Amino acid sequence: MTNESPTPIKFGTDGWRGVIADDFTFANVRRVAGAISSYVLKEEDSRRGVIIGYDTRFASKNAARIVAEVLAAAGIAVKLAADYVPTPAISLAVKQQGAAGGVVVTSSHNPWNWNGVKFKGKFGGSATPAIMKVIERELHAAAMPNGKSANITEVDLKTPYMEAICRFADMELIAKAKFKFAVDAMHGSGRGILPQIFSNNGIQHVAIRQELNPLFPGINPEPIEPHVALLQETVRKEKCHAGFATDGDADRIGAVAEDGSFVDSHKIFSVLLRWLLERKKWPGEVVRAFNTTKMLDRIAAKHGRKLNECCIGFKYIADLMMEREIVIGGEESGGIGYSRYLPERDGVLNSLLLANVMAEEGKPLGQLVADLQKEFGAHHYGRLDLHSPEEVKQSAITRAKAETTNKLGKSSVLRKENMDGVKFFLNIPSDGNGAEPWVLFRASGTEPLLRVYSEAASPALVSEILANAKAFVENA
């Protein structure tokens, strides 16, 4: 019998993640599943059962089976996905079937050697901070409830999911527009879904990286540059009008314009917001995370909609979506959701909705982005992921917060905000109508990273701000 204390398990903005065989072990998966079982038994109607899914990563399927066995041993009936399935398909099934909650074994956009566990609330979205606190408490108490063993049933969750997202988008209009799309599953759990939907509806498309490969060769399954290089090349070569990429568990989106240029999540969010307010006229407020573009503020203001800013992590957006009517909510990493669908982000659904906007406006994606920049001012964005030791991370955040820090490079700091990390607004001319320049320093809650985000009126200015920010972090 070993006396070693178990590895500490830390929940970040969206569940628990760890390095496979180091932190992410089957023993730790059991501990997390025990805590979830205890939460469901104490806080929910456990008779409603729990739905479990998994992504394409190494050991995901086996880990999902272990979670199912722990819950079943606690007396909670389980419906286990019969195949790899997008995370939002689990959230949808939880809501449609009235389950007590959902569990997804996934590490989302992380590199191949990571895995993790997400918990979804009975409302069909990311567990709220309050729910995660209870699960963490049960974890620290080493909860492992035992009851009369319940059943584990394997179910098809893909078909109802595909039907639901096709009802939410206007598939007929997309087919009529005769646009051609490139779709990239990045070897993740969105594999085969968009190609099947497009084939069923007679929509021209080219599909890449749909095969199962848990090593995600040459990329992290994150739909940003440089990982979308193959999609960019495909769009240019195949003369597509747009390209869509979904991340490892298909809840996030990245896109490529007809000329092969990358369209980041901020532009995607802005295109969708403008369409919903101008064309669809859906009611409700807008919510964005602290690290997203302020172009959204300008669009919302033009249409007289309240814009809410929240901490980073989709669970905070989901929280607001359950309190009031939110027409659209989104975050920097490509997660975008709608109150009238689910309080959940969905990369596959958002791919269909972007195609829908293109069809309704009769324009390829790059043109839609250009129209936005023309009307609401030039907004350009960049992000640096600095793999920094803990002391460097903490020193940078402490110095950024300090009142004596009032310059970055040669630019003075006009004001600071610290909702989540530390944001500097910089005294740099914004080219008339362009973006107000800012930079945000934030230590990742789940990885050994310090993230630096910036927005300004030109790509050159963003690069300059990020270079100055990097020097600030490194020159303690």
FIMI-738729 format. One record per residue (C-alpha): residue in one letter; x negated, y negated, z. Coordinates in steps of 0.25 Angstrom, whole numbers, padded with zeros to 4 digits, always signed. Layout:
! residues N
AXYZ
...
//
This chain:
! residues 476
M+0000+0000+0000
T-0006-0013-0004
N-0006-0025+0006
E-0007-0035-0006
S+0003-0046-0006
P+0011-0047-0018
T+0008-0058-0029
P+0015-0071-0027
I+0026-0073-0037
K+0029-0087-0040
F+0042-0092-0048
G+0040-0103-0058
T+0050-0111-0066
D+0056-0099-0072
G+0053-0087-0064
W+0041-0079-0061
R+0029-0076-0070
G+0016-0069-0069
V+0004-0063-0076
I+0007-0048-0080
A+0000-0038-0070
D-0005-0049-0061
D+0008-0056-0056
F+0018-0050-0065
T+0018-0036-0060
F+0030-0026-0059
A+0028-0027-0043
N+0030-0042-0044
V+0042-0041-0054
R+0048-0032-0043
R+0046-0043-0033
V+0053-0053-0042
A+0064-0044-0045
G+0066-0041-0030
A+0068-0056-0027
I+0077-0057-0039
S+0086-0045-0034
S+0086-0052-0020
Y+0091-0065-0026
V+0102-0059-0034
L+0107-0050-0022
K+0107-0062-0013
E+0111-0074-0022
E+0119-0068-0034
D+0130-0058-0036
S+0121-0046-0039
R+0132-0038-0044
R+0131-0046-0057
G+0117-0040-0060
V+0105-0046-0066
I+0100-0046-0081
I+0086-0044-0084
G+0078-0046-0096
Y+0063-0047-0101
D+0054-0053-0111
T+0044-0046-0121
R+0032-0047-0111
F+0023-0036-0106
A+0031-0028-0095
S+0043-0037-0096
K+0052-0025-0099
N+0047-0017-0087
A+0047-0029-0078
A+0062-0031-0081
R+0065-0017-0078
I+0058-0018-0065
V+0066-0031-0062
A+0079-0023-0066
E+0075-0011-0056
V+0073-0020-0044
L+0086-0027-0046
A+0094-0014-0049
A+0087-0008-0036
A+0093-0021-0028
G+0107-0017-0033
I+0107-0027-0045
A+0112-0022-0058
V+0103-0026-0070
K+0105-0028-0085
L+0091-0027-0091
A+0089-0032-0105
A+0087-0021-0115
D+0076-0029-0123
Y+0067-0041-0122
V+0077-0053-0121
P+0075-0068-0120
T+0076-0074-0106
P+0089-0082-0110
A+0096-0069-0114
I+0095-0065-0099
S+0100-0078-0095
L+0112-0077-0104
A+0115-0063-0100
V+0115-0067-0085
K+0125-0078-0088
Q+0134-0070-0098
Q+0134-0057-0089
G+0135-0065-0076
A+0123-0058-0070
A+0117-0062-0057
G+0104-0066-0064
G+0094-0062-0074
V+0079-0058-0074
V+0069-0060-0086
V+0055-0054-0086
T+0048-0064-0094
S+0036-0074-0093
S+0042-0083-0104
H+0031-0090-0112
N+0019-0086-0103
P+0007-0078-0109
W+0009-0063-0112
N+0003-0059-0099
W+0013-0066-0090
N+0027-0061-0086
G+0038-0065-0076
V+0052-0064-0071
K+0063-0075-0073
F+0076-0075-0066
K+0089-0080-0072
G+0101-0085-0064
K+0115-0080-0065
F+0118-0093-0073
G+0109-0088-0085
G+0097-0097-0083
S+0084-0099-0076
A+0085-0096-0061
T+0087-0109-0054
P+0076-0114-0044
A+0085-0110-0032
I+0086-0096-0038
M+0071-0095-0040
K+0069-0099-0025
V+0078-0088-0020
I+0071-0078-0029
E+0057-0083-0024
R+0062-0081-0009
E+0066-0067-0012
L+0053-0064-0018
H+0045-0069-0006
A+0054-0061+0003
A+0050-0049-0006
A+0065-0045-0009
M+0067-0032-0015
P+0082-0028-0013
N+0087-0014-0014
G+0101-0010-0016
K+0110+0000-0023
S+0103+0002-0037
A+0110-0005-0048
N+0110-0003-0063
I+0100-0008-0074
T+0107-0009-0088
E+0099-0012-0100
V+0107-0022-0109
D+0106-0030-0122
L+0104-0045-0119
K+0100-0049-0133
T+0113-0048-0140
P+0121-0056-0131
Y+0110-0067-0130
M+0109-0068-0145
E+0124-0069-0147
A+0124-0080-0136
I+0113-0089-0142
C+0119-0087-0156
R+0133-0093-0151
F+0126-0105-0145
A+0119-0109-0158
D+0126-0111-0172
M+0120-0099-0179
E+0129-0102-0191
L+0124-0116-0193
I+0109-0111-0191
A+0111-0101-0202
K+0117-0111-0212
A+0106-0121-0210
K+0096-0111-0217
F+0084-0115-0209
K+0073-0105-0207
F+0067-0102-0193
A+0055-0095-0188
V+0057-0088-0174
D+0046-0084-0165
A+0049-0075-0152
M+0034-0076-0148
H+0035-0061-0145
G+0045-0065-0134
S+0059-0060-0130
G+0066-0068-0140
R+0061-0058-0151
G+0070-0055-0162
I+0082-0064-0156
L+0081-0076-0165
P+0077-0067-0178
Q+0090-0059-0175
I+0099-0071-0173
F+0093-0078-0186
S+0095-0065-0194
N+0109-0062-0189
N+0112-0077-0194
G+0105-0077-0207
I+0095-0087-0202
Q+0081-0088-0209
H+0070-0085-0199
V+0056-0080-0198
A+0053-0072-0185
I+0039-0071-0178
R+0034-0065-0165
Q+0046-0057-0163
E+0039-0044-0160
L+0036-0039-0145
N+0022-0042-0141
P+0020-0045-0126
L+0006-0050-0128
F+0012-0062-0136
P+0000-0062-0145
G-0007-0075-0147
I+0003-0083-0139
N+0011-0086-0127
P+0026-0084-0130
E+0028-0099-0128
P+0034-0107-0139
I+0024-0118-0140
E+0012-0121-0147
P+0002-0114-0149
H+0011-0101-0148
V+0021-0105-0159
A+0010-0106-0169
L+0015-0094-0177
L+0029-0099-0177
Q+0024-0113-0183
E+0016-0105-0193
T+0029-0097-0197
V+0038-0109-0198
R+0028-0115-0208
K+0025-0103-0216
E+0040-0098-0216
K+0045-0112-0219
C+0055-0112-0207
H+0063-0124-0202
A+0059-0121-0188
G+0053-0110-0179
F+0058-0106-0165
A+0049-0099-0154
T+0054-0093-0141
D+0045-0090-0129
G+0043-0076-0122
D+0056-0075-0116
A+0063-0084-0127
D+0069-0094-0118
R+0060-0105-0124
I+0059-0111-0138
G+0048-0117-0146
A+0050-0122-0160
V+0043-0125-0173
A+0047-0136-0184
E+0047-0133-0199
D+0033-0138-0201
G+0028-0129-0190
S+0026-0139-0179
F+0030-0135-0165
V+0043-0140-0159
D+0041-0141-0144
S+0052-0138-0134
H+0054-0153-0132
K+0058-0155-0146
I+0067-0143-0146
F+0074-0148-0134
S+0075-0162-0140
V+0081-0156-0153
L+0091-0148-0146
L+0095-0159-0136
R+0098-0169-0148
W+0106-0159-0155
L+0114-0155-0143
L+0117-0170-0140
E+0119-0175-0154
R+0125-0163-0162
K+0131-0154-0151
K+0135-0165-0141
W+0134-0155-0130
P+0137-0161-0116
G+0127-0161-0105
E+0114-0166-0099
V+0100-0163-0103
V+0089-0157-0095
R+0074-0156-0097
A+0062-0152-0089
F+0052-0162-0084
N+0042-0158-0095
T+0050-0160-0107
T+0051-0171-0117
K+0058-0184-0114
M+0064-0185-0128
L+0075-0177-0122
D+0078-0189-0113
R+0079-0198-0125
I+0089-0189-0132
A+0097-0187-0120
A+0098-0202-0117
K+0102-0205-0132
H+0114-0195-0129
G+0117-0200-0115
R+0114-0187-0109
K+0108-0185-0095
L+0094-0179-0095
N+0089-0171-0083
E+0074-0168-0081
C+0071-0156-0072
C+0059-0148-0067
I+0051-0139-0077
G+0058-0125-0078
F+0071-0121-0084
K+0077-0117-0071
Y+0078-0132-0068
I+0085-0134-0081
A+0095-0122-0078
D+0098-0128-0065
L+0103-0141-0071
M+0110-0133-0082
M+0119-0127-0071
E+0121-0140-0064
R+0127-0148-0076
E+0129-0147-0091
I+0115-0148-0098
V+0116-0149-0113
I+0102-0144-0114
G+0090-0142-0104
G+0076-0139-0108
E+0061-0138-0104
E+0047-0140-0110
S+0044-0125-0112
G+0056-0123-0122
G+0067-0119-0113
I+0080-0126-0117
G+0094-0122-0112
Y+0109-0127-0113
S+0119-0127-0101
R+0130-0122-0111
Y+0122-0110-0114
L+0114-0106-0102
P+0105-0113-0092
E+0093-0106-0099
R+0083-0109-0110
D+0083-0101-0122
G+0073-0101-0134
V+0081-0093-0143
L+0094-0101-0141
N+0086-0114-0143
S+0080-0108-0156
L+0094-0106-0161
L+0098-0120-0157
L+0086-0127-0163
A+0090-0120-0176
N+0105-0125-0174
V+0100-0139-0173
M+0092-0138-0186
A+0104-0132-0193
E+0113-0143-0188
E+0104-0154-0191
G+0099-0148-0204
K+0084-0150-0200
P+0072-0142-0197
L+0067-0143-0183
G+0055-0152-0186
Q+0065-0162-0192
L+0074-0162-0179
V+0061-0165-0171
A+0057-0176-0179
D+0071-0182-0178
L+0070-0182-0163
Q+0056-0188-0163
K+0061-0199-0172
E+0073-0203-0164
F+0068-0200-0149
G+0054-0204-0151
A+0041-0195-0153
H+0040-0185-0141
H+0028-0176-0142
Y+0025-0166-0131
G+0013-0157-0126
R+0009-0147-0115
L-0004-0142-0110
D-0005-0129-0101
L-0017-0131-0093
H-0021-0118-0086
S-0027-0124-0073
P-0031-0118-0060
E-0021-0121-0049
E-0030-0132-0042
V-0031-0139-0056
K-0016-0139-0058
Q-0013-0144-0044
S-0024-0155-0044
A-0018-0160-0058
I-0004-0161-0052
T-0009-0167-0039
R-0017-0178-0047
A-0005-0180-0057
K+0004-0183-0045
A-0006-0192-0038
E-0002-0207-0038
T-0016-0211-0042
T-0015-0203-0055
N-0009-0214-0064
K-0017-0211-0077
L-0018-0200-0087
G-0030-0202-0096
K-0029-0216-0100
S-0014-0217-0098
S-0007-0223-0086
V+0004-0215-0079
L+0017-0223-0079
R+0024-0214-0070
K+0025-0199-0065
E+0036-0189-0063
N+0034-0176-0055
M+0047-0168-0057
D+0039-0156-0061
G+0024-0158-0062
V+0019-0173-0064
K+0022-0181-0076
F+0015-0194-0080
F+0022-0204-0089
L+0010-0211-0097
N+0008-0225-0101
I+0006-0222-0116
P+0014-0229-0127
S+0025-0220-0133
D+0025-0224-0147
G+0038-0232-0146
N+0049-0222-0145
G+0039-0210-0142
A+0039-0201-0129
E+0035-0207-0116
P+0022-0200-0113
W+0021-0191-0101
V+0013-0179-0096
L+0017-0169-0086
F+0008-0160-0077
R+0014-0148-0072
A+0008-0135-0065
S+0015-0123-0070
G+0024-0115-0060
T+0021-0102-0066
E+0007-0102-0072
P-0007-0107-0069
L-0004-0119-0078
L-0004-0134-0077
R+0005-0139-0089
V+0004-0153-0094
Y+0015-0159-0103
S+0016-0172-0111
E+0025-0180-0120
A+0021-0192-0128
A+0024-0199-0141
S+0014-0192-0150
P+0007-0178-0150
A-0007-0186-0149
L-0002-0193-0136
V+0003-0180-0130
S-0011-0173-0133
E-0018-0185-0126
I-0009-0185-0114
L-0011-0170-0112
A-0026-0171-0114
N-0026-0182-0103
A-0018-0173-0094
K-0027-0161-0096
A-0039-0169-0092
F-0031-0174-0080
V-0028-0160-0076
E-0043-0155-0078
N-0050-0167-0072
A-0046-0165-0058
//
